[in-house]
Amino acid sequence: PGPLPHSPSLRQHITLTTGLSLWSPPAASVLGSCLQPAPAQTPTPVTIVLTPPSPVVGGGVSLAPQPPPQDLLTCNWYRSATVTDPNSLILIYVQYPNPVQNNGPAHTGRETAGPGCALNIAGLTLSDTGSYTVQIQSSTAATPVRSTVVLRVYEILPKPTVTPNQTLVLENGTFTLTCNSSPSANTVLWLRDGASLVPSERLGLSPDNRTLTVPNVTRGDDAAYQCEVRNPVSTNRSEPSTVMVAYGPNSAQIDPPGPIALTLGLLLNLTCIADSVPAPSYRWVLNGTDSKETGSSLTFNPTTWAQQGTYECWTHNPVTGRTAWASVAVSLCRGRRRDRHRVTSGGSAGRSHGLFPL
């Protein structure tokens, strides 16, 4: 509804002094020499009730004094915690004899007064958040009563984002993630692989929970991280941010282990195994000479005696800078014409060495 009409007959009885509405009643008729005016009463304290209690951007809200004022003459609403600034006056509501609304400097065109001195605000924006004060003058109280409430307008939270969205961190290093969200989010939670992240002494959170810092990174920290934001009217969760922990290789091994006795002309497959993130690069060496093979597996069919000897697998992680290698001895022999080719291996594993620069 639009602003209430003005009442010229009543306005002559209202004096505004620094935003204070006072009522000067007309001269009373003398009914008898023994009739005395009723003594002024102490005004009843009021509180302001918000409906709904958590208003949303684009919606509306009612700020209603409780209990409803009795014998109401006028009430003033201010967009402030005090009534001293006349520029903060939103409106003056006069109930007697007919409801009248007079708008003040702080009126935006969206505020209307209702029965019981309620202030109704439509088309809420985040800028409507703040303190609101009502000043009520009744016909039975000598002084007005005031009450202040803080209005908080909430928005439906957009999806937050976590930056960076991918992180590669060294084992024992440190990584930091930031949850970028609306200021309207008053709760921020972190999740790891979809489960709530349990606080610990090793996890560092900023005071507003929007920044997560993890020092002394372990392989168990390799996971997908999300942040979840909440306010009284909505909840939203980010897309996962992937954290990869780089480590290794600490050692390497060749399968099958050696020593290997191989019939000349029989196909042989060697596989190099190294625990490393990211996956390492590979080099195969035969008797100290680079074979130019760079895969994790080496498959060959030895046709000359020069293909026997010591096979080495070298692995290197370019992120950690670590290198590991292993070797296996392969000997060749002639098979009998009627015998099928066969591979035999000894019981001891191929030699495994520690770090060694390429």
N, C-alpha and C positions, 0 to 999 in steps of 0.2 A: 504494500500500500504506500501511496505517496505521503508527503508531509501533511500533518494535521492542519486544519485551517487556523488562522489567527483569530483571536478574540479581542477586538478593540476595547470592549467595555471592561475586560479584566486587566488589560495591560496597564491601564491607568493606576492600578493598585499594586503594580510590581516594580520594584526598584532593583537594578542590577548594579552591584558594586564589586568590582574585581571578580566577576563570575559568580557572586553570591546572590541567590534569589531570596528576597524577603517580601512578605506579604503584609500590606497595611490595610486592615479591615475598615470598611465604612463605619461612620458613627453609628453606635447602637441606639435603638429607641429606648427611652426610659420607661420601663414597665412598672416600676415601683421604687419607692425610696429605699426599700430594704434589699433590693436585688444587687448582689455583688458579682463581679466577673470571676469565672472559674480560674483557679491558680494554674500556671503553666506547668506542664508535666515534663519529666526527663524523657528525652527521645529514646525509643527502643532501638538497641543496636541491630544492624542488619548485616547479612553476608550476601555475596553475589554468587548465584548458581549459574553455571554454564550449561546450556543445552544445545547440541550434544557436548559432553565434557571434552571430547577431542575433535574439534572441528577441522574440516578438510578444505584445502584450496579449492575455490569454485563453489563451495557450499555456503551455508549460512549458520548463524549462531544467535542465540538469545541470551542476554545477560540480565537476569531477573533478581531484584532484591528480595531476600527472604528473611523474616516473614514479610508478606506484602504490606507496604506502608498503609496505616490507617489515617483517615482524615487528611489525605494527601492534598497539598496545595500546589506545590511545584517540585520538580526535580531537575537537576542539571547533570549532564553526562560530559566527562572530560576524557580526552585521550592523553592521560597523564596520571602520575601517582599523587599529584597535588591539584589544588584548585586555584593556585596563585597566578597562573599564566592564562590570561583571557584568550590567547590564541589557541589554547588546547580545548576550548569549549566546543563540543560537538553539537549539542542541542539543549533547549530548555523545554520541558514538557509541563503544561499547565492542565490540570484535570478539571477544575471548577470554573464556571458552571458547565462549560463544554470543553472537551479535549482540544488542546491547541499545541502545535509543535513549532517552535522558533529555532531555526538553524544557526549555529555559530561558525566561527572561522575554520574549525577542524572538520566540518561536515563535508563528506565526499560525495553525497548523493545516494549512498547505499545504506544510510542509517535512518531508522524510523523508531519512534517511541510507541510503546504499547501499553495496555492496561497494567496497572500496578507498577508503573515506572520502568518496565522492561525495555532494554535497548536491543533492537534487532539489527544485525548487520548482514547484508546479502553480498554475494559475489566475493567471498573472502580471498585475500591474497596473503603471501608470506609477510608483507609489510604491515599487515594488520596486527601482527604479534606485538604485544606490549602491555602496559598497565592502563587500566580503565578505572576511573573514579566516579561514583555517583554521590550527589549531595541532595538530600531530601528534606524538604520543609513541610511540616504538617501544621494544621491549624491549632493543635493542642500543645505544641512544643515551642519553647521560647527560642531554642537554637536548632539549627539543622543538624542532621546526622549524616555522616560520611562513611563510605566503605570503598575499598580498592581491591581489584582482582587483576591477576596477570593472565591475559589471553594468549594461548599458544596455538598458532595455526599450523597444521601439518600438511605435508604433501604426500601423495602416493609415491613411494620411493622408486626411482628408476633403478635399473640393474647396475650394480657397482662394477668396477673393473679392478683387477690386480695388476700392478706393474712391478717389475717386468713380467711379461707373460711366459717367458722361458728363461731359465737360469741354469748355467753350468758352473758349478762351484767345486773347488778342490776339497778332497777329504781333509778334515781338520781346519778348513777355512771358515768363512762367515758369509751368510747371504741375508739380504734385507728385502722384504716385500711390502708394498704400500697398497692399502685399500682406498680407492678413489670413489667417494660417494657424496651424496647430497648432505649439506649441513643439517637437514631435517632428521637424519638418522641419529638417534640418541643411544643406540646399542650397536656395537660392531663385534662380531664373533669370527673366529678363524676355524677352518676345517682342513684336515689332511686326509686325502683319499676318501672324502665323504663323511668322515667321523670328526666330531668336535675335538679340537686340539686341546689337550689337557695342559694347563699351565704347569710350568716347572721352573727350577732355578736357571736352567740353561736357555729358556725361551725369554726373549726380551720384548715387551710390548710398550708402546708409547702410552702416555696418559689417556688418550682418547681411543686406544686400541686400533688405530688405523695403520700403524706401522709395526711389522713383525720382524724381529732380528734374531737369527739363529747362529750362534758362534759354535766353534768346535764341532763342525759338521761331521756326522757319521753317515755310513751307508744307509742306515735306517731312515735318514732324512730325505732320501730320494723318494719323491711322491708328487701328487697333484694337490695344490693348495688353493683354497677358495676363501673368500670372506662373505659373511652374511650380515646384512644391515636390517635394522628393525626400528620402527617407531610405533606409537599406539594404533596406527591405522593400516600399516602394511609391513610386509617382509619381502626381501629380495636377495638373491644370491648371485655371485659372480660366476663367470666361466672359469674353469681350472687354469691355474698357472703351474707349469711343469718345472720342477727342480730336479736336475740331474747331478748326481755326485760323482765326480771323476776320481778314479783310483786305479792302481795297478799299472802294469803287471808286476807282481812280486816274484813270480816264478813261472816257468813254462814246462810242459812235458809233451812227449811225442807218443802217439798211440799208433801201432802197437809198440810196446817198449822193446828194447833190444837186450842182448844181441840178436840179430835176425839172420838166419841162414836161408838164402833164396836160390831156387833153381834158375839157372840162366834162361831168360825168355819168359819168365812168369811175371804177370802183372802185380805190382806192389802199390799200395796206397798208404801214405803216412799222413797223419793228422796232427797238427800242432794245437795244443790247448793252453790258453792263458786267460786268467780271470782279470778282465780289464774293462773299464768304462771311461770314455767311449771305446769301441772295439779297436784293437791295436792294428798296426800294419805288420806285415809278415815278409820275411826273406828266408830263402832256403840256400844253404851253402853245402857243397860237396867237397870234402878234402881241402877246405880253405878257399875254394873258388865259388864265387857267386853264381848260382844256377839261373838267375833272372826270374825265378818263380816267386810270385808275391801273394799267393793265396794261402789260406789256412791249411789247405791239403795239397799234398804232392803225390801225383800218380805217375808212374813210369813203368816201362817194360825193358829191363836191362838186357842188352844184346851184346855188350862187350864187357871185358873184365874191368875196364876203367870206371865202370859205374858202381863198383863196390867200394866200400870205405866208410868214412864217418859223415853222416848227414846231420846238419845242424839247422835248427829253426830259431830265427831271431824275431822277437816281437818288440814293438815300440809304441808307447802311448804318447802322441804329440802334445796332449794337454798336460799330463803330469810330468812328462819328460823321462819317464821310467822305461828301462829296457830289461828284458829277461830272455834267456835262451836255453835250449836243451839240445841234446845230441843222441844219436843212436847209431850203432855199428851194423853195417849190412855186408855180409859176405856172400859170394856167388859160388855155385857149384854146378857141374854138369849132371843132368838127370839121365838115368838109364832109359833106353828106348821104350821099354814097355811100362816104365813108371810114369805116373801122372806127376806134373809139377806140384810141389808143395812148399809151403812156408813154415819154417819152425822158428820159434823164439825162445830165448833163454829165460830164466826166472828173475833176472835182475832188471831193474828199470834203467832206462837211459839216463845219462848224467843230466842233472838239472843244476843250472848255475844261477847265481844271484845277479844283481844289476851289472850291466856291462855296456858301456857306451858304444853306439854304432860308429 
